[in-house]
Each structure stands twice: as structure tokens, then as C-alpha cells.
Amino acid sequence: MGNINYDPEEYRMEIENRMKNLMWTVSGNYELDIHLDLESFQKSKYISMYDAIKQGAFAQYFDREQLAGYIVRKVYFQADERALMNIAQLCVDAASYAKISTDRPGVPQIREKAMEDILEYDFERLSRSDAGRMEIAWMRGCLRDDWNMEKKLLEPIRNIKGLEDAKDTMEIIQCIDRLYNGWIDPTFEKRCGTLETVMNVTLDDLKEFDWKDFLEEEFEESVLEQYMQQVANQLSNLNSGKNQEEKEEQRKNKKKNVVVLKQEDIEKMYQYMELNYGRSYLTEQEQKKINYQMCRGAHEDCSLYYTDGILENPVKLNAQYVNAKKQREKNEVEYHNHHNMAKRNIEIMTANLKRSLLQRNETEYLASDYGILVPKLLWKVGRGKNHHLFLKENKRENSDFVVQILMDASGSQRERQGQIALQAYIISESLSNAQIPHKVASFCTFWDYTVIQRFREYDDPRTANKNVFQYRTSSNNRDGLAIRAAGESLLQRAEENKILIVLSDGKPNDVVVNRPNSKNPQSYCGEYAVRDTAFEVRNLRNKGIFVLGVFTGKEEDLKAEQKIFGKDFAYISAIENFSNIVGIYLRRLLEWETEQF
């Protein structure tokens, strides 16, 4: 009889199905979607089985989202994530087991074998920390019904055991908070406040926090939502400590401000750019020329990367391509859901622009001392100093405007990608209807490359406007360099009146990466970055470019943004007002030019 070869992926899927069926049976909810501890199955099937049972039990009797929300809020106040999670896992075990063991007689045996296996495989690791020793004490007590232990563990274990009678999730949260503040960090309440303070943190506050370092996998959409889900998945897993230790070690080794790249990383950098953002539409020689011209001063040793996006020119169909495609579809759904509103706003903005342009195109007659004689004014001859007996014909031109829309595409805009794409589409359609040449682009900074993604060029047909639904955010923002590059693009145009409109939601910030031996090692953030960006804006205005800054960020950053953009600056509390603000600004410029003629 020949050997049977198992496909590893099929085997994993079989295990996953078995564990999910176990979880669904316990919870009674067959729509429950929870990430289970499948890795432990190779070591002990009982560890994975008990994790599935607890996940199902906790989902049935308690509120996973409420407890995960507490953990996330506590970490927001700089609580030790690993220690907090260890306590939470023991509390969840106590509360869930007491209820499920009554309904499911087979659970005690599975739990016993799971705890025995954890102690056998992970005893040495657990014994190295206070939280690990508490876990050992808890499992030994559960296995032997022997609650004699070292004195400092006695009170915490007693608190955890008291949760066997827990009625709701808040009792579990109160116990976790009490244990963490009393045993792990006695100064927490004094520094950060009580449990009430922690629970009062709003979702808006949480969304502003950078959760990327806490994620175990590369993030795609909402970082906060992914971290909340990750926390919820780990709440019942007594065996997750090893992964948490590895993650904590990685975080400690990671510098918070500037990450210096190794030489081999730098050599691969351009390949990474192509994989993440698509191939550049410029030749290598063209890119070198632009970088030599533009990347000077505060941006020396940086590079510009011009692309039409990964969907237009991918290297391969990788995860980044799939994520970009998903985001485009979401942006298009946003448009279809608000189609009537968009259509109405386009009509209004188009009408206003055309009306202003029409005024510029009208023939105007001015009193003059030459031109077309006005017979009824002949009586003035010899009777005064006013010799304006003629009318001179003046014709205005309406084809001397060009516009660029430059949108911040850094990670902080992630939550409103669809809204920004929709507003940019409204503006682009209106400008096309008014026959005003315009370019739409976004910018972000990945490593030391500032990525300029082009959605449409100045003279592209109207069909190119929908490319803006490929708008997608990531990484940081080096505003000064992006504005300098956008200005240079406008200066290449022949139109007399050049307009740059910049959408941003925060201060310039690019502190993640720097090259070894960089000529410009200073981090691009704070006052340094604000001054640089303000200089670039002033420089463009001195060259005759009108620059409008539209800001959608926090009020506390208003002063910095006003310092950057000066008088031509608009603060909007809702992104839905972006197209309205731009329409008013453009109309004002058109009419101001008419008055100056």
C-alpha cells in the first residue's frame, strides 16, 4: 500500500473547519467569524479545541466587542498590552468555563488536557515573568484544586476565581482593570485616570492613534478595526503569550522616530516601490533629471516617484494590487450611493464656473480718445477737458486658466478615502464641463520616496476623470517636496493664471525612514517641516501661482496650517464641503481677474 501524501493547505483547512464547527456548536451562532488558534494544533489538539470552545462560550454568554474595546482603550493610555492581555485571558477562562462546563459535560476533560499540555510545553517561558507565573498558578489550581501559592499571587488569583459567578462583561472588565492597576502598574490611575476615564475615550480619539505597531499582519483598511479584531481573537487564548512576547520584542527593537535602512534594503527599494505603487511612467533618465532638479535643500537624498498607480501598471498581481482594486471598488460604491448629490453639485459648480468665464468673454466698451465715435457726445467739444468722445472695444479671453488638485494620500486619510475620491471627481467633472485644463494627483511618502500618483493630466479627455476612484492612502506625507513638484508641473504650462489646490488633514510628517550617511538626516516633522512647506508655498506664489490650502484636520493643527498657507486657506470640518470650497475659490479668482482687467 502506497504512502498517502497530504496537501498541507488542505490539512490546515480541514483542521480549521473542525475547530470552527466546534466553536459554532458551542456558541449556537453559525455566522460567528473568529480567528482561531490553529498553530497550536501541531503541538496539542486539545489546546486548539479548548480555544475554540472558549471563543464560542464567551461569544454566547458575554460581549466580545465590549471587552475588546476596553483592552484597546487601556492600551491607548500606554498600558502594557502583553500583561493586560494575559490577565484578560485568565479572566475570560474563569468566566466562560463556569458557564459552559455546566451545559457541556465533555468540556472539563478537554480543558484539563489543554492546561496540562500548556504547562508541559511552555512552563519555562511562563516562569520568566510575573504574568506567566500567575498563569501557571491558575492552571495548577484548576487542575489540582490546590490554591496554595506564593503570597503575592494569592489575591489576584482569588479575584480571577471570583469571576466564575460573573453575570455580565462589565464585571470581567472591572476585575481586569483592578488587577492591572493593583498588580502590574500601581501608578496607572494617578497618571491616566480611572476605569471611567478609560471607557470614555471616543472612537474618534482611537482612530487618531497609530495602531500599526500593534498589528501582527500588514494592515489593509482600518488599522483600528483590525487591531480591535485581533484583540478580540486573542481574549480566550491561554497559549498566545509566546506570539505576544515575540511581537513585543520586535516593537522594542523598532525605533520610534527614524529607522535607518541597511544598504541592501536601499538597493531593493526601487523594486519595493514598483511592487507597492506600480511602475513609473517616466524613464530612468527622466526620473534622475527630475530628482536632481527637485530634491534639494530639506529634501536632499529624497526621491520623487511618478506613477499612474498599481492598477494601471502593476509589476505583478500581488496583495497590494488586490487591496488597491478593493479600494477602487469601495470608492465607486461611495459614488453610486451619492450619485444624485454628486450630479447636483457638478451642475451647480459647472454653472457658476461657466457664468464667471462668460463674463470674461464678453465684449466690453470703454470710453476713450479714439475708436468708435459717439455722436451724442459731440456737444462736449470745446466745452471741457473731457475728450473721451469715442468707445474702445475690449475682448476678454477665457482660456488662460489651468488648475492642479493635489490630495494628501497619507495613512491618516484612510477612514475617508471614498469621500475624498468623490469630492475630487465632482471638481474634475465641473472643470471638464467648463473646459478648464486641470490635473488631479495625490501624494504620500514611502521610505524616502515621495509618490506622486497621477489620476488625470491637464489635457486628458473627460473619461479620465473616473481614474480618481483609484485614490488610496498609505504611509507618511512630505508636503514640501510634493508641493514643489506640483508647482513645477504648473510652471510648464502656457496658461497665464495657474492655480494649485492642496487638500491636507495634518502637519507635514515623514519621520519613518532615512538613509545611512544621509546628507540631510534631520527628521521631517514639527516646526522644521512646517517652515519648509510654508517656504514652498510662498515660493510658488512669488512665481505667480495661486495656492489654496484646504484643511480637514484637528483644530490644534490650525495654526501650523495657517502658517503654511496664509490668507488663501480654508478649514472645513467635513470633507463633503471640499468641492464647494474649491468652487467658491475658483469663481472668486475668475471674477477677481475680470475686475482687474
C-alpha atoms as one frame of an Amber mdcrd trajectory, in Angstrom:
protein
   0.000   0.000   0.000   1.498   3.325  -1.039   2.080   6.296   1.227  -0.698
   8.871   1.415   0.507  12.406   0.727  -1.463  15.146   2.443  -1.565  18.617
   0.959  -0.579  20.963   3.862  -3.119  23.592   2.833  -5.934  21.048   2.627
  -4.939  19.637   6.014  -4.969  23.106   7.546  -8.388  23.836   6.049  -9.719
  20.558   7.454  -8.455  21.461  10.945  -9.902  24.963  10.624 -13.309  23.584
   9.640 -13.300  21.185  12.591 -12.377  23.919  15.053 -14.931  26.352  13.624
 -17.672  23.739  13.797 -16.782  23.185  17.445 -16.913  26.936  18.126 -20.222
  27.347  16.256 -21.781  24.408  18.104 -20.836  25.882  21.483 -21.921  29.438
  20.622 -25.062  28.498  18.713 -24.136  31.234  16.221 -23.110  29.865  12.824
 -22.293  33.355  11.494 -19.574  33.905  14.100 -16.301  34.783  12.335 -13.374
  34.474  14.742  -9.715  33.722  14.069  -8.859  30.525  15.976  -5.536  29.256
  17.343  -4.748  26.660  14.659  -0.956  26.796  15.100  -1.247  25.082  18.485
  -2.881  22.045  16.867   0.553  20.805  15.730   1.644  20.809  19.363  -1.604
  19.770  21.039  -5.042  19.332  19.549  -6.547  19.943  22.989  -5.122  23.481
  23.182  -6.774  24.366  19.861 -10.003  22.605  20.815 -10.269  24.406  24.140
  -9.562  27.748  22.450 -12.462  27.106  20.040 -14.738  26.101  22.929 -13.895
  29.234  24.926 -14.318  31.513  21.926 -17.774  30.072  21.357 -18.694  30.178
  25.053 -17.538  33.750  25.552 -19.422  34.877  22.432 -22.566  33.155  23.738
 -22.552  34.481  27.309 -20.650  37.781  27.092 -19.867  40.715  24.769 -16.550
  40.254  22.903 -16.671  43.727  21.357 -17.183  45.444  24.714 -14.209  43.672
  26.294 -12.002  44.215  23.219 -12.987  47.896  23.284 -11.792  48.159  26.886
  -8.441  46.489  26.065  -7.868  48.845  23.129  -8.733  51.921  25.220  -6.406
  50.793  28.001  -3.564  50.308  25.501  -4.397  53.783  24.127  -3.328  55.067
  27.582   0.001  53.213  27.154  -0.914  50.160  29.247   1.374  47.137  28.786
  -0.509  45.198  26.115   1.032  41.791  26.872   0.477  41.927  30.643  -3.051
  43.269  30.178  -3.885  40.525  27.680  -2.509  37.790  29.971  -4.795  38.946
  32.785  -7.760  39.245  30.411  -7.249  35.706  29.092  -7.317  34.219  32.602
 -10.427  36.234  33.475 -12.189  35.100  30.293 -11.249  31.497  31.084 -12.741
  31.703  34.589 -15.982  33.365  33.471 -16.553  31.207  30.370 -15.642  27.817
  31.831 -18.032  28.135  34.755 -20.952  28.507  32.347 -20.018  26.149  29.514
 -18.950  23.232  31.753 -22.490  23.027  33.122 -24.024  22.803  29.637 -21.291
  20.661  28.013 -20.110  17.733  30.189 -17.168  16.930  27.876 -15.523  20.346
  28.299 -13.769  19.718  31.683 -11.731  16.853  30.220 -10.645  18.891  27.172
  -9.713  21.831  29.407  -7.681  19.593  31.695  -5.673  18.119  28.816  -5.150
  21.591  27.259  -3.780  23.022  30.516  -1.524  20.009  31.065  -0.071  20.427
  27.572   0.481  24.183  28.020   2.351  23.540  31.285   4.430  20.822  29.624
   5.426  22.815  26.542   5.562  26.387  27.877   6.454  26.118  31.575   9.952
  27.576  31.146   8.695  30.553  29.137   5.821  31.251  31.529   8.030  31.102
  34.617  10.153  34.022  33.357   7.521  36.724  34.068   5.079  37.677  36.832
   2.133  37.365  34.440   3.384  33.938  33.327   3.778  32.732  36.914   0.207
  33.849  37.600  -0.930  31.781  34.599   0.958  28.756  35.963  -0.659  29.227
  39.388  -4.115  29.498  37.795  -3.735  26.334  35.716  -2.272  24.335  38.609
  -5.140  25.440  40.815  -7.687  24.431  38.169  -6.022  21.032  37.627  -5.390
  20.063  41.269  -7.918  22.212  43.095  -4.923  23.400  45.119  -4.968  27.154
  45.596  -1.910  27.403  47.857   0.676  29.583  46.120   3.154  32.378  46.710
   1.596  35.200  48.691   1.719  37.918  46.035  -0.258  35.730  43.608  -2.948
  34.754  46.090  -5.073  37.918  45.886  -5.017  38.220  42.048  -5.949  34.532
  41.642  -8.756  34.953  44.180 -10.135  37.861  42.112  -9.994  35.810  38.919
 -11.699  32.817  40.552 -14.481  35.149  41.693 -15.450  35.627  38.034 -16.905
  32.126  37.944 -20.107  33.856  39.087 -19.809  36.807  36.653 -23.168  37.999
  35.324 -22.010  40.381  32.591 -18.989  41.660  30.677 -18.557  44.760  32.836
 -17.771  42.560  35.857 -14.935  40.993  33.858 -13.674  44.425  32.741 -13.712
  45.745  36.325 -11.736  42.736  37.531  -9.121  43.049  34.756  -8.752  46.773
  35.427  -8.440  46.238  39.174  -5.771  43.558  38.735  -3.771  45.552  36.182
  -3.780  48.761  38.231  -3.044  46.998  41.512  -0.567  44.371  40.394   1.059
  45.426  37.102   1.055  49.250  37.158   0.084  50.831  40.524   0.694  54.336
  39.098  -1.747  53.956  36.184  -4.788  55.605  37.802  -2.741  58.548  39.039
  -1.235  59.124  35.583  -4.176  58.318  33.333  -7.387  58.182  35.353  -9.955
  55.649  36.493 -11.821  52.977  34.550 -14.481  55.580  33.759 -11.830  57.782
  32.120 -10.602  54.844  30.047 -14.084  53.837  28.868 -14.929  57.440  27.917
 -12.270  57.531  25.174 -14.176  58.064  21.912 -13.786  56.182  18.643 -12.569
  59.409  17.015  -9.739  59.578  19.572  -8.845  55.940  18.934  -8.797  56.459
  15.162  -6.153  59.177  15.504  -3.799  56.773  17.317  -1.207  54.876  15.267
  -2.040  51.178  15.853   0.223  49.847  13.102   2.964  48.715  15.517   0.434
  46.575  17.409  -0.755  44.640  14.366   0.648  41.179  13.723  -0.038  41.377
   9.971   0.224  44.091   7.323  -2.800  46.354   7.565  -5.128  46.956   4.629
  -8.070  49.127   5.624  -8.983  50.465   9.063  -5.994  49.866  11.347  -8.159
  50.393  14.438 -10.769  47.860  13.303  -8.082  45.286  12.576  -6.450  45.787
  15.961  -9.847  45.529  17.724 -10.475  42.250  15.887  -7.004  40.990  16.759
  -7.590  41.730  20.456 -10.998  40.026  20.407  -9.469  36.922  18.795  -6.782
  36.636  21.494  -9.030  37.115  24.529  -9.635  33.410  25.155  -6.266  32.028
  24.053  -4.151  30.912  27.017  -1.373  29.914  24.614  -0.895  33.287  22.852
   1.831  34.516  25.191   4.700  33.344  23.010   3.450  35.279  19.995   2.895
  38.348  22.157   6.445  38.130  23.522   7.875  37.939  20.007   5.754  40.903
  18.924   6.824  42.903  21.994  10.474  42.183  21.264  10.043  43.389  17.682
   8.400  46.556  18.924  11.199  47.280  21.394  13.783  46.833  18.672  11.964
  49.270  16.411  12.982  52.925  16.792  10.043  55.256  17.210  11.357  58.180
  15.199  13.851  57.431  12.447  14.504  53.992  11.014  17.890  53.803   9.289
  17.807  51.431   6.339  20.532  48.935   5.633  22.410  49.225   2.356  20.831
  46.030   0.987  17.362  47.467   1.733  18.233  50.637  -0.178  19.319  48.629
  -3.209  15.954  46.828  -3.201  13.970  49.983  -2.522  13.051  50.749  -6.125
  11.722  47.212  -6.576   9.564  47.699  -3.483   8.211  50.930  -4.940   7.193
  49.187  -8.151   5.546  46.348  -6.220   3.603  48.723  -3.948   2.707  51.569
  -6.320   3.115  50.222  -9.853   5.782  51.044 -12.428   6.674  54.679 -13.039
   5.534  56.272 -16.301   8.906  58.064 -16.539  12.093  56.581 -17.938  15.045
  56.090 -15.615  16.802  59.078 -17.189  13.742  61.317 -16.777  13.448  60.325
 -13.118  17.110  61.092 -12.438  16.767  64.505 -14.086  13.671  65.437 -12.046
  15.222  64.230  -8.783  18.366  66.256  -9.492  16.267  69.387 -10.085  13.689
  68.976  -7.313  15.265  67.042  -4.424  17.397  69.761  -2.886  17.616  71.574
   0.430  15.378  69.925   3.028  14.697  67.131   0.526  18.235  66.250  -0.469
  18.733  62.479  -0.663  14.985  62.054  -1.199  13.400  60.917  -4.456  10.193
  61.543  -6.378   8.299  58.592  -7.811   5.757  59.375 -10.537   3.174  56.688
 -11.238  -0.321  56.147 -12.593  -0.859  53.625  -9.803  -0.560  49.910  -9.293
  -3.861  49.205 -11.081  -2.691  50.945 -14.259   0.815  49.491 -14.457   1.426
  46.619 -11.999   4.584  44.547 -11.811   2.505  41.538 -10.775  -0.917  40.772
  -9.330   0.184  40.786  -5.676  -1.632  41.573  -2.422  -1.103  45.313  -2.941
  -2.811  45.079  -6.324  -5.764  43.213  -4.822  -6.095  45.752  -1.991  -5.936
  48.666  -4.445  -8.648  47.052  -6.554 -10.845  46.577  -3.476 -10.378  50.219
  -2.501 -11.288  51.403  -6.007 -14.485  49.355  -5.803 -15.302  50.894  -2.414
 -14.708  54.385  -3.807 -17.005  53.619  -6.745 -19.692  52.357  -4.349 -19.406
  55.669  -2.482 -20.054  57.469  -5.775 -23.047  55.304  -6.717 -24.545  55.710
  -3.241 -24.359  59.503  -3.608 -24.903  59.770  -7.351 -27.769  62.283  -7.172
 -25.892  64.549  -4.771 -22.774  64.398  -6.941 -24.752  65.154 -10.109 -26.427
  68.163  -8.480 -23.125  69.547  -7.146 -21.470  69.120 -10.544 -24.311  71.037
 -12.210 -24.100  73.887  -9.675 -20.309  74.169  -9.822 -20.307  73.951 -13.630
 -22.941  76.703 -13.937 -21.005  79.001 -11.598 -17.716  78.472 -13.433 -19.295
  78.991 -16.856 -21.032  82.155 -15.682 -17.745  83.601 -14.432 -15.944  82.606
 -17.622 -18.712  84.121 -19.749 -18.183  87.467 -18.055 -14.522  87.273 -19.065
 -15.505  86.536 -22.684 -17.983  89.369 -23.090 -17.069  92.327 -25.303 -16.571
  95.446 -23.206 -16.627  99.087 -24.471 -14.572 101.683 -22.624 -14.616 105.490
 -23.033 -11.511 106.561 -24.977  -9.960 109.334 -27.042 -10.007 107.097 -30.127
 -12.146 104.288 -31.523 -15.862 104.424 -32.478 -17.254 107.964 -32.449 -20.293
 108.533 -30.215 -22.338 111.339 -31.942 -24.333 112.275 -28.863 -21.117 113.258
 -27.096 -20.073 115.834 -29.737 -21.682 118.650 -27.739 -18.714 118.364 -25.319
 -16.252 119.618 -27.939 -14.707 122.884 -26.775 -16.717 122.874 -23.549 -14.412
 120.973 -21.214 -11.293 118.898 -20.704 -13.030 115.539 -21.211 -12.149 114.468
 -24.772 -13.442 110.886 -24.444 -15.810 111.076 -27.418 -15.079 107.529 -28.569
 -15.639 103.921 -27.374 -12.795 101.419 -27.468 -13.672  97.717 -27.824 -12.058
  95.263 -25.383 -12.362  91.476 -25.634 -11.556  89.193 -22.694 -10.107  85.711
 -23.021 -11.417  82.721 -21.057  -8.763  80.189 -21.965  -5.976  81.364 -19.660
  -6.618  79.243 -16.542  -5.052  75.929 -15.523  -5.652  74.044 -12.266  -3.993
  71.235 -10.325  -5.718  69.385  -7.455  -3.143  67.803  -5.111  -4.535  65.468
  -2.439  -2.778  64.197   0.676  -2.850  60.372   0.434  -1.032  59.583   3.679
  -2.344  56.961   6.081  -4.216  59.494   8.227  -6.784  59.888   5.407  -7.582
  56.161   5.408 -11.023  56.434   7.021 -12.420  58.753   4.303 -10.865  57.550
   1.067 -14.222  57.149  -0.671 -15.396  60.626   0.331 -12.201  62.302  -0.879
 -12.315  60.460  -4.211 -15.950  61.503  -4.694 -15.229  65.179  -3.978 -12.256
  65.173  -6.353 -14.451  63.621  -9.045 -17.066  66.381  -8.607 -14.391  69.058
  -9.039 -12.816  67.305 -12.025 -16.151  66.861 -13.828 -17.031  70.522 -13.256
 -13.684  71.749 -14.578 -14.057  69.497 -17.635 -17.538  70.885 -18.293 -16.122
  74.410 -18.091 -13.256  73.372 -20.420 -10.588  74.373 -17.898  -7.461  72.188
 -18.263  -6.637  70.506 -14.970  -4.569  67.783 -13.372  -5.555  65.601 -10.397
  -2.875  63.858  -8.328  -2.194  62.547  -4.837   0.954  62.291  -2.746   2.362
  60.228   0.081   5.843  59.257   1.233   7.016  55.652   1.426  10.560  55.224
   2.721  12.493  58.127   1.160  10.319  58.242  -1.979   7.546  60.817  -2.289
   4.972  59.147  -4.513   3.019  61.361  -6.918   0.125  59.335  -8.313  -1.429
  60.864 -11.428  -5.151  60.338 -11.963  -5.509  62.661 -14.982  -3.273  65.039
 -16.928  -4.177  68.612 -17.843  -5.408  67.887 -21.361  -6.820  64.403 -20.841
 -10.373  63.748 -22.085 -13.266  63.780 -19.653 -13.266  59.962 -19.491 -10.049
  60.156 -17.431 -11.897  61.816 -14.537 -13.034  58.468 -13.134  -9.423  57.449
 -12.548  -9.622  59.392  -9.288 -11.575  56.463  -7.829  -8.192  54.711  -7.663
  -7.310  57.087  -4.803  -5.743  55.051  -1.982  -3.840  56.059   1.140  -0.704
  54.802   2.882   2.427  55.840   4.778   3.518  59.439   5.520   3.479  62.895
   3.914   6.389  65.130   2.849   4.246  68.113   1.847   7.035  70.500   0.913
   8.501  68.258  -1.770   5.073  67.325  -3.172   4.038  70.997  -3.432   7.360
  71.887  -5.066   6.832  69.147  -7.669   3.218  70.194  -8.325   4.299  73.803
  -8.799   6.968  72.806 -11.296   4.308  70.924 -13.258   2.125  74.053 -13.401
   5.039  76.272 -14.417   5.490  74.147 -17.550   2.011  75.224 -18.716   1.473
  78.195 -21.058  -1.691  79.491 -19.329  -1.312  82.851 -17.641  -3.269  82.004
 -14.487  -2.036  78.911 -12.667  -3.896  77.523  -9.633  -2.784  74.843  -7.156
  -5.301  73.465  -4.641  -3.883  71.296  -1.832  -6.047  69.062   0.364  -4.398
  68.107   3.661  -5.538  66.886   7.080  -2.459  67.448   9.244   1.072  68.709
   9.648   3.790  67.501   7.273   5.207  64.322   8.772   7.837  61.990   7.360
   9.927  60.549  10.189   9.993  56.851   9.452  12.957  56.361   7.172  16.343
  57.888   6.469  19.331  56.638   4.529  22.624  55.801   6.264  25.094  58.696
   5.929  22.309  60.917   4.615  23.219  64.452   3.617  20.033  65.585   5.347
  19.463  63.354   8.413  17.001  65.674  10.207  13.525  64.187  10.666  10.895
  65.901   8.520   8.312  66.836  11.141   7.260  69.582  13.560   8.297  73.196
  13.072  11.067  72.229  10.648   8.594  70.644   8.212   6.028  73.436   8.667
   8.630  76.100   7.814   9.794  74.157   4.775   6.262  73.677   3.419   5.400
  77.337   4.045   8.548  78.329   2.131   7.500  76.200  -0.860   4.020  77.791
  -0.877   5.498  81.328  -0.743   7.955  80.433  -3.472   5.159  79.315  -5.817
   3.128  82.442  -5.101   6.165  84.578  -5.895   6.280  82.808  -9.261   2.659
  83.770  -9.946   0.870  80.561  -8.911  -2.298  80.906  -6.832  -2.173  78.366
  -3.961  -5.196  77.399  -1.856  -4.819  75.148   1.196  -7.906  73.180   2.237
  -7.502  71.685   5.715  -9.670  68.941   7.250  -7.648  68.012  10.348  -7.700
  68.816  14.055  -8.234  72.348  15.329  -4.993  72.094  17.309  -3.089  71.962
  13.984  -4.851  75.023  12.554  -2.070  77.462  13.438   0.515  75.354  11.649
  -1.667  75.082   8.540  -2.371  78.825   8.570   1.354  79.439   8.831   1.829
  77.286   5.730  -0.938  78.691   3.508  -1.510  82.211   4.879  -4.612  84.081
   3.687  -5.639  81.579   0.988  -6.586  78.917   3.473  -9.887  77.157   4.200
 -10.763  74.976   7.183 -13.596  72.518   6.610 -14.996  70.261   9.325 -16.487
  67.809   6.801 -14.846  66.526   3.621 -18.232  66.855   1.868 -17.568  70.616
   1.683 -14.330  70.228  -0.297 -15.873  70.730  -3.745 -17.957  73.694  -2.519
 -14.899  75.466  -1.102 -12.905  74.862  -4.288 -15.808  76.109  -6.430 -16.090
  79.341  -4.430 -12.321  79.914  -4.616 -12.152  79.354  -8.381 -15.147  81.596
  -9.009 -13.606  84.296  -6.858 -10.351  84.112  -8.827 -12.162  84.264 -12.158
 -14.230  87.264 -11.116 -11.260  88.981  -9.465  -9.322  88.688 -12.700 -12.299
  90.228 -14.518 -12.337  93.194 -12.161  -8.586  93.685 -12.592  -8.796  93.677
 -16.399
